[in-house]
């Protein structure tokens, strides 16, 4: 007698109960034996193994391309000049190849978008998970998820046509291209990530812990803020870092909304340029292969890869360090 997926749940439960109380060999004919090596099992195993190797191969290929061409760039330009220079002007003469203005613009967008996505996403996750009725949650959750599927180029034009004109009524000196509108639309695009990951972290908190708080006379607000959120903190913080990392790598929305003026003013009302926006700018031009301008793409791409990789590793470490295991 073995479990069949077509059997009813009660029948499956009866078989499992018998396996626990009696000899498992009488219920599961292959109990204690080696895994099946039939042709179908071998095909499936090799198929999944091929997928894993393909994923690793693509990742290693990207790293290899960035390293080879990035090293060629640093053979021509001092790494000290690249990472400490405050002027970015790779075209014309003399060339100034200090990447700090691009890093500054990238961090402005990432921080600004986080100020939009984190509180809204966190509040949405708490409301939908702990306060909203089930019928309302089933309607609103898919709508929020749709925001994450909208192409970022649409967010860029939304910033130009809607967000910037609205902000110009508050700050008339604001230009058409500015960091504030770009931060807002990038924050909206990353909001579903924060909301869904935070909601998932909140759901795994056992209801018994919440009920213990209610038994002590705590209000629902105090149960949420002093029990549920601290218990789910590792997953919530990880969602923040992953959203920040995605904002660092955002491309089209920033390219359209923020402009292409590399500077370190940290003025959200002015045009800036991010690392990804510069890659788009130079990729669309007539940059000759093998020139110093051409190799700047790979130097910036390598820097961006290291930054996002570091943020992802940080998120994993936070999850492992502060994860609560419930039984």
C-alpha positions in Angstrom: 0.0 0.0 0.0 1.5 3.4 -1.0 0.3 7.0 -1.1 -1.2 8.1 -4.4 -1.8 11.8 -5.1 -5.2 10.9 -6.5 -6.3 9.5 -3.2 -8.4 11.6 -0.8 -6.7 13.4 2.1 -8.4 11.2 4.6 -7.0 8.1 2.8 -3.5 9.6 2.7 -3.8 10.4 6.4 -4.9 6.9 7.2 -1.9 5.4 5.3 0.6 7.7 7.1 -0.9 6.9 10.5 -0.5 3.2 9.7 3.1 3.8 8.6 3.9 5.4 12.0 2.1 2.8 14.2 3.2 -0.3 12.2 6.2 -1.4 10.2 6.8 1.1 7.5 8.0 -1.5 5.1 4.5 -2.9 4.9 3.2 0.4 3.8 6.0 1.8 1.7 7.4 -1.0 -0.4 10.7 0.9 -1.1 11.3 2.1 2.4 15.0 1.8 3.3 16.0 1.0 -0.3 18.3 3.1 -2.5 16.6 5.8 -4.7 15.1 4.7 -7.9 17.4 4.7 -10.9 14.8 4.2 -13.6 15.2 5.9 -17.0 12.6 8.6 -16.1 14.3 9.4 -12.8 17.7 9.7 -14.5 16.3 12.0 -17.1 14.6 14.2 -14.5 17.7 14.3 -12.3 20.0 15.2 -15.3 17.5 17.8 -16.5 17.6 19.7 -13.1 21.3 19.3 -12.9 21.7 20.9 -16.3 19.5 23.8 -15.3 21.7 24.3 -12.2 24.9 24.2 -14.2 23.4 26.5 -16.9 22.5 29.1 -14.2 26.0 29.0 -12.7 27.5 29.1 -16.2 25.6 32.3 -17.2 26.6 33.9 -13.9 30.3 33.0 -14.3 30.2 34.2 -17.9 28.9 37.6 -16.9 31.6 37.9 -14.3 34.3 36.8 -16.7 33.2 39.4 -19.3 33.1 42.2 -16.7 36.5 41.2 -15.3 38.3 40.9 -18.6 37.2 44.2 -20.0 37.2 45.9 -16.6 40.9 45.0 -16.1 41.6 46.4 -19.6 40.1 49.7 -18.4 42.1 49.8 -15.3 45.3 49.2 -17.3 44.7 52.6 -18.9 43.2 54.5 -16.0 44.3 54.5 -12.4 42.0 52.8 -10.0 42.6 55.5 -7.5 41.5 58.2 -10.0 38.5 56.2 -10.9 37.2 55.6 -7.4 38.1 58.9 -5.8 37.6 61.4 -8.7 34.8 63.8 -8.3 34.3 64.7 -12.0 32.9 62.4 -14.6 33.5 63.6 -18.2 34.6 60.7 -20.4 34.0 62.5 -23.7 36.3 65.1 -25.2 39.6 66.3 -23.8 40.8 66.3 -21.1 39.0 63.2 -19.8 37.9 63.1 -16.2 37.0 59.6 -15.1 36.0 59.9 -11.5 33.0 57.6 -10.8 31.9 59.3 -7.6 29.3 61.5 -9.3 27.6 58.4 -10.8 27.8 56.6 -7.5 26.3 59.6 -5.8 23.4 59.8 -8.2 22.8 56.1 -7.9 22.7 56.3 -4.1 20.4 59.3 -4.2 17.9 57.3 -6.2 18.3 54.2 -4.0 17.8 56.2 -0.8 15.0 58.3 -2.1 13.1 55.3 -3.5 13.6 53.5 -0.2 12.0 56.4 1.7 8.9 55.8 -0.5 8.9 52.0 -0.8 9.8 51.0 2.8 7.1 52.8 4.8 4.4 52.2 2.2 5.4 48.6 1.6 5.7 47.9 5.3 2.4 49.5 6.1 0.7 47.7 3.3 2.1 44.3 4.4 0.9 44.9 8.0 -2.6 46.0 7.0 -3.2 43.3 4.5 -1.8 40.5 6.7 -3.2 41.6 10.2 -6.0 44.1 9.7 -7.7 43.7 6.3 -10.6 41.3 5.8 -9.9 38.3 3.6 -12.2 39.5 0.8 -10.4 42.9 0.6 -7.0 41.2 0.8 -7.8 38.9 -2.1 -8.7 42.0 -4.3 -6.0 44.4 -3.3 -3.0 42.0 -3.2 -3.0 41.2 -7.0 -3.4 44.9 -7.7 -0.3 45.7 -5.7 1.6 42.8 -7.4 0.7 44.3 -10.8 2.9 47.3 -9.9 5.9 45.1 -9.9 5.1 43.8 -13.4 4.8 47.2 -15.1 7.8 47.9 -17.4 10.1 50.5 -15.9 10.1 52.5 -19.1 6.4 53.2 -18.4 7.3 54.5 -14.9 9.8 56.8 -16.6 7.2 58.4 -18.8 4.8 58.5 -15.9 7.4 60.5 -14.0 7.8 63.0 -16.9 4.1 63.4 -17.7 2.5 63.2 -14.2 4.9 63.3 -11.3 7.2 66.1 -12.4 4.4 68.5 -13.4 2.7 67.9 -10.0 6.0 68.5 -8.1 6.7 71.7 -10.1 3.6 73.2 -8.6 5.3 72.9 -5.3 8.8 73.7 -6.4 8.6 75.9 -9.5 12.4 75.9 -9.8 12.4 72.1 -10.4 13.6 71.1 -13.9 11.9 68.5 -16.2 14.6 66.0 -15.3 15.2 65.6 -11.6 16.1 63.1 -8.9 12.9 63.5 -6.9 10.4 62.3 -9.5 12.8 59.4 -10.4 13.0 58.4 -6.8 9.2 58.4 -6.4 8.5 56.2 -9.4 11.4 53.8 -8.5 9.9 53.6 -5.0 6.5 52.7 -6.5 8.0 50.0 -8.7 9.9 48.4 -5.7 6.9 48.7 -3.3 5.5 45.2 -4.2 8.8 43.6 -3.3 8.8 45.1 0.1 5.1 44.4 0.6 5.2 40.8 -0.5 8.4 39.8 1.3 7.4 41.6 4.5 3.9 40.0 4.4 5.5 36.6 4.0 7.8 37.2 7.0 4.8 38.2 9.1 2.7 35.2 8.1 5.3 32.7 9.4 5.0 34.2 12.9 2.9 31.6 14.9 -0.6 32.8 15.9 0.1 31.4 19.4 2.6 34.2 19.9 0.0 36.8 19.0 -2.6 35.1 21.2 -0.2 35.2 24.1 0.0 38.9 23.8 -3.8 39.2 23.7 -4.0 37.0 26.8 -1.8 39.5 28.6 -4.2 42.3 27.8 -2.2 43.9 25.0 -4.0 45.9 22.3 -3.7 44.8 18.7 -1.5 47.8 17.9 0.9 46.7 20.7 0.8 43.1 19.6 1.8 44.1 16.0 4.5 46.6 17.0 6.0 44.7 20.0 5.5 41.1 19.1 4.8 40.4 15.4 7.1 42.9 13.8 10.1 42.1 16.0 9.6 38.4 15.5 9.5 38.9 11.7 12.3 41.5 11.7 14.9 39.5 9.8 12.6 38.9 6.8 11.4 42.5 6.9 14.9 44.0 6.9 16.0 41.6 4.2 13.1 42.9 2.0 14.3 46.5 2.6 17.9 45.6 1.5 16.7 43.7 -1.6 14.5 46.6 -2.6 17.4 49.0 -2.1 19.6 46.7 -4.2 17.0 46.7 -7.0 16.8 50.5 -6.9 20.6 50.6 -7.3 20.3 48.6 -10.5 17.2 50.4 -11.9 17.8 51.6 -15.5 15.0 52.9 -17.8 12.9 54.8 -15.2 15.9 56.6 -13.9 17.3 57.3 -17.4 14.1 59.0 -18.5 13.2 60.8 -15.3 16.5 61.8 -13.8 18.4 63.0 -16.9 22.1 62.7 -17.6 24.0 65.4 -15.6 26.5 63.7 -13.3 27.1 65.8 -10.2 27.5 65.5 -6.4 25.2 68.2 -5.3 22.7 65.9 -3.6 19.9 68.2 -4.7 16.8 66.2 -5.5 15.4 69.1 -7.6 18.2 68.9 -10.1 19.1 66.5 -12.9 21.6 63.7 -12.0 23.0 60.6 -13.7 23.2 57.1 -12.3 25.6 54.4 -13.2 23.0 52.5 -15.2 21.8 55.6 -17.0 25.4 56.3 -18.2 25.6 52.7 -19.5 22.4 53.3 -21.5 23.7 56.7 -22.8 27.0 55.3 -24.0 25.5 52.1 -25.4 23.2 54.1 -27.7 26.0 56.3 -29.1 28.7 55.8 -31.7 31.4 54.8 -29.2 34.1 52.9 -31.1 35.0 49.5 -29.7 38.4 49.4 -27.9 38.3 53.1 -26.9 38.5 54.3 -23.3 34.9 55.4 -23.5 34.0 51.9 -24.6 35.7 50.2 -21.6 34.0 52.6 -19.1 30.9 50.5 -19.6 32.6 47.5 -18.2 34.3 49.3 -15.4 31.0 50.8 -14.2 29.2 47.5 -14.8 31.8 45.7 -12.6 31.4 48.3 -9.9 27.7 48.1 -10.0 27.8 44.3 -9.9 30.0 44.4 -6.8 27.6 46.8 -5.1 24.5 44.8 -5.8 26.2 41.6 -4.9 27.3 43.1 -1.5 23.8 44.2 -0.8 22.4 40.7 -1.5 25.0 39.1 0.6 24.1 41.5 3.4 20.5 40.6 3.2 21.3 36.8 3.4 23.5 37.4 6.4 20.8 39.3 8.2 18.2 36.6 7.5 20.6 33.9 8.8 21.7 35.9 11.8 18.3 37.1 13.1 16.0 34.4 11.7 13.5 33.0 14.3 12.8 29.3 14.0 9.4 28.3 15.3 8.2 24.7 15.9 
